[in-house]
Amino acid sequence: MKTVDLKGQGLKDVSFIAKALNNLTFLEYLDLSDNNLGNKGAKQVAQMIKDNSTIKTINLSKNKIGVDGLNEICFALIECEAVIESINISENIITDA
């Protein structure tokens, strides 16, 4: 399975999904857009990014992710083994205020 599309499923807690996706050794595209992940969900996705070595594209748009969640994602991107080609974080609540 190269693509997992969970767009608009109303997800908030993705810990179970993150654990399951770690077993997919060929996952390249993950779409979690238009959910309600928030910072907690972003932290769970960050852990998945660290643990997955094949993912290339991630869509996290429209997830109510704030600065704390974005920081978790950024640190995960630094630590991960995968070569991330694209990550979409548009339409979240990331501000510098």
Sequence and secondary structure as in RCSB ss.txt:
>XXXX:A:sequence
MKTVDLKGQGLKDVSFIAKALNNLTFLEYLDLSDNNLGNKGAKQVAQMIKDNSTIKTINLSKNKIGVDGLNEICF
ALIECEAVIESINISENIITDA
>XXXX:A:secstr
  EEE TTS  S  HHHHHHHTT TT  EEE  SS  HHHHHHHHHHHHHH SS  EEE  SS   HHHHHHHHH
HHHH SS   EEE  SS     
